[in-house]
Every structure is written in C-alpha cells, then in structure tokens.
Amino acid sequence: MTDQDFRHHVVIIGAGLAGLSAAETLARHHAGRFRITLLEAKRSIGGRAGSFTDPASGETIDYCQHVAMGCCTNLIGLLDRCGISGAMKRYDRLRFYHPNFPASDFAPSRYLPAPLHLANTIQHLRYLNKAQRREVRRAMLRLLRTAEDRFVPFTARRWLESQGQSNETIDKFWNVFLASALGDHCGHVSMAAARKVFVDGFAAARGASDVLIPQRPLSQLLGHDLVSEVAQLGVEVRVQVAVETLLAEPSGWVGVKTRGGEVIPADSVISAIPWHGVDRLLEPHALRRAVANRRPFSEVPSSPITGVHLWFDREITSQSHAVLVGGLAQWIFRPPFNQRLPRHYYQVVVSGVHPMSNARRGEMLEQILQELHAVFPSAAQSMLLHHRIVTDPHAVFSVRPEVEAIRPLPPCPALPWLFLAGDWTRTGWSATMEGAVISGIQAASCVLQRIGLRAVSPDPGLPRGRLARWMIR
Ligand SMILES: Cc1cc2nc3c(=O)[nH]c(=O)nc-3n(C[C@H](O)[C@H](O)[C@H](O)COP(=O)(O)OP(=O)(O)OC[C@H]3O[C@@H](n4cnc5c(N)ncnc54)[C@H](O)[C@@H]3O)c2cc1C
C-alpha cells in the first residue's frame, strides 16, 4: 500500500475557475489529507475564461474580454494567493460614450463615505437630461432602501417601470449597467440580481466599482499561471479527459467514467461544469432517480455574449476600455498585449443579442462600425483590416426571476459524495468569475466537512461602513 491509498480522493470535473478554485481551496488548506485529480475535457484550462489563436494573425486573443470589479474579493483573493493579481490592472473611473453627447466620466469620490461617494456620478452622465437624472436618483434611493427579498418576483424592467422610470431612462442608464454586468437585458433579468449589481458593485463600499482588466491573455493568466500554481500545490491536472458519466454502486463505491472508457475511482466528486452539461453526467438511472424531484438543470436559460474582434490600420481611440451607450455595442476594449503595430486591435462586446445567421453577423459588424465612427472621429478615416465575430450562445445563464429556485447549493442530500460547483450554482452572484470562484470554495468546503474537517467560507466581500449599513437595507 502507498501513502496515497489513505488520502481522500477528490475528482473534480471541469477546470474552469470553479474547478480551479475548488482544487486550490482543498490543496491549500489540507494538502496532506487529499489526493486531488482535476479533469478537463478540452486541451486548455480556464473554460469560458479562455483564449484562441486567430488563424489570420497568429495572435492569442481572448474569446471575449473579461472584466472583474473591486467587489470581486474572492477572485482577487485567489489570484493574490497564487501570486498573479498583479496581472489585473485596476481603474477607478469609467468613460461613457454616446454618439450625440460629449464623453462622460463616471468617477466615484475617493473621499466621501459609501454610498455618498456616488452622489455626483449620475450628474456627470451628460447623455441623461435633468429629468432622467432625477428619475435615476429616486429609483436608486428606493433600491437601496428596499430589502432584497421584496424584489424576488420582478424582472428589473418591471420593477423599474413601477418606479416611474421611462423607457428611455431604462435603456440609457439601467440597461447599460445591467446588460454588461448580468449578460442579459432588463426585461429578462431579475430585479434581485440587478439590486446586487448596484448595491455590492457600486453603493456598498468605496472601490467596489473599480474595474480590473487582465493585462495578459486569459489563456496565460488562468490557463498557465493559475493552473501551474494549483499543480504546485499537488493537484494532478489532466487535460483532454472528458467525463462521460458518474458511477455509483450499491456497495458505496463511486467514480467517474471518461469518454475514453477509463474508470477513475473517487471518494468525493465535484462537478464544476456548466448547467447545460450536468444532466448528462447524471444519466445512469440510479443517479437520476436519486435526484428525481429536482427540475432539470438544463432548464436554466442561457444568454449569449459576442466578442467582435476588429483590427484597424490606425488607432481609433487611446482609451484602454470604455462603455458605449445608445447602440448595439456595449463596451470597447484595447488589450495592451494584442497591439502588434501597425495593426491596432480592439474588441467590442455585445451581451444578450444572438447574431444567428451570417447575414445577421454582417449586419452586426456594419452597425458596430457605424457606431464607432459616430463616437471616435478617427474611426471614420480608419480601414478595417481584419475582423472576427465570436459568439458563445451559452456564455452565461440568464438570471431570470424563476432561475434562483433551480440553482443548487451544495451539498446534494441525495448523493453525499457529489458536490456541484460552477458559476450557475447558488452563490448569490450572477454568472461571473467571482461566482465561479465562490462556488468552488463552497463545494470544497462541503468535502472538508464530509470528512470531519473545519469548513471554509467564501470571503464576505468589501466591508460596509456605518453609513452604508444604515442606508442600505
Ligand atoms: C463571452 C463571455 C464573456 C464573459 N465576460 C465576463 C466578465 O467580463 N466578467 C466576469 O466576471 N465573467 C464573465 N463571463 C463569465 C465567466 O467566464 C464565467 O462565469 C466563469 O468563467 C465560469 O466558470 P466555471 O468554472 O463555472 O465554468 P466554465 O468556465 O464553463 O468551466 C467549465 C469547464 O468544464 C469543462 N467541462 C465541461 N464538461 C466536461 C466534462 N464532461 N468533462 C470534463 N470537463 C468538462 C469545460 O471544458 C470547462 O473548461 C463571461 C463569459 C463569457 C462566455
């Protein structure tokens, strides 16, 4: 017998941020007690937060720009512990462009206590008129003063309409923040999720709304640096090993079977794959019966996000990132690591819109170019050298009001050896890197408790000052 035989073997399926976070939590806290195997179906690590090699340019491009916020304390903590948080650059202001108005800067005060630090920000959004700014302030105050459970049945649009917000104010203000933070539109997303964006992401603490942008491709940051650190902690990482099914015998033996036919025994299994794949893993009848009373996870609706990758012959803006208002394009980014002069690379992000057909993609490109011409004068003189449109139809789950009831929270009482992780499980967050990291910590914590070790908890977030605690219900 080897030492290994005495360790609790945890098989983690899926090496996105959730799987990496679960592996890191177990290995860092109790390396000696666990043998940890992380299985990834693809050749690369990082899941949806990944990159591809553009065949025309040979450059490593992120499928879609990923942005974190100052309130993402669990993601920042994970990157910190792994010595790579320096690869995220922090910005404390955001620039908004609307085709018909001068640019506006959203810059919360660094001195006033939260939530007063936001007091002047709305006033500086020049594309809103006075009446619209008043509307926004009124609803924002109501939002802060209303407890989260009061929002549960409402979509964001319905609640905002009930607060007297006009369609224009919803589209020009609320939807601008919500579509990019939640990956879907006001008419779909729940008001509870919307409240979290504005409370935790802006109002609750200074620095919460800081924007953190990776300075290296995600395939290096997560797919190399983060996973190397996790491997250093003793985790066995195997790529191109797709798990086909979970196995459980009446004797109590459990394991997983890969698509290649390999059977890997386990003491505990953490599934860290997305919602649309989990039902397939539970295929064996006994497992399905064990969780028969639940609604299929595949019922959780997805929302698409499109990255429009553009290479111009000249600089169209020197901004590293900006928010675009009043059109189809929602954000523009200029990643520093993709600038191979004389070509200038930009990425435009569009959430919640599916360009189904090639014709629709052509229209999307045309419209986005027109919008860029309208806000960046030098874009009109530029020539588009190359482009690529990448849509992930399952980019995020859509945080509709009915979805919260389907999102599972580990442990799963029916199967004491199986723990579900992934951004889509019940983390209190929408589909974000932060949610994925929290889910990994939650699942790892359940494994710790299963063998009698002390649970670990996700970081509770930025501390709220006295005024924020008093003003925010
Ligand atoms: C276009 C786009 C833009 C986004 N923008 C942002 C953003 O700006 N900020 C932000 O915070 N979040 C953003 N997100 C969301 C963020 O990427 C996800 O919330 C997060 O990466 C999810 O991590 P995860 O580990 O839960 O799932 P995933 O990243 O999906 O990881 C699951 C892993 O499991 C693997 N897998 C699946 N099935 C199997 C199997 N049978 N066997 C073995 N392995 C399997 C997959 O290959 C994958 O690697 C964006 C997502 C997309 C797609």
The ligand as an ORCA input file, in Angstrom:
! r2SCAN-3c Opt
* xyz 0 1
  C     -18.222     35.759    -23.717
  C     -18.134     35.791    -22.220
  C     -17.840     36.972    -21.551
  C     -17.775     36.988    -20.164
  N     -17.422     38.129    -19.512
  C     -17.231     38.103    -18.178
  C     -16.723     39.232    -17.497
  O     -16.399     40.259    -18.099
  N     -16.582     39.155    -16.145
  C     -16.901     38.034    -15.444
  O     -16.738     38.021    -14.224
  N     -17.390     36.942    -16.069
  C     -17.559     36.945    -17.409
  N     -18.021     35.838    -18.052
  C     -18.473     34.708    -17.252
  C     -17.297     33.845    -16.782
  O     -16.495     33.472    -17.871
  C     -17.869     32.594    -16.139
  O     -18.802     32.949    -15.153
  C     -16.808     31.720    -15.473
  O     -15.658     31.624    -16.254
  C     -17.438     30.353    -15.258
  O     -16.500     29.464    -14.715
  P     -16.948     27.974    -14.404
  O     -15.728     27.282    -13.917
  O     -18.165     27.960    -13.565
  O     -17.398     27.340    -15.804
  P     -16.567     27.144    -17.140
  O     -15.620     28.249    -17.345
  O     -17.571     26.885    -18.203
  O     -15.703     25.833    -16.878
  C     -16.236     24.542    -17.004
  C     -15.130     23.624    -17.514
  O     -15.624     22.287    -17.520
  C     -15.157     21.646    -18.690
  N     -16.044     20.515    -18.951
  C     -17.338     20.553    -19.380
  N     -17.832     19.304    -19.473
  C     -16.837     18.472    -19.084
  C     -16.744     17.055    -18.959
  N     -17.780     16.247    -19.257
  N     -15.571     16.512    -18.524
  C     -14.508     17.306    -18.208
  N     -14.557     18.667    -18.334
  C     -15.706     19.232    -18.742
  C     -15.241     22.732    -19.744
  O     -14.426     22.422    -20.871
  C     -14.740     23.943    -18.964
  O     -13.343     24.074    -19.036
  C     -18.074     35.801    -19.439
  C     -18.358     34.622    -20.116
  C     -18.356     34.603    -21.480
  C     -18.592     33.297    -22.188
*
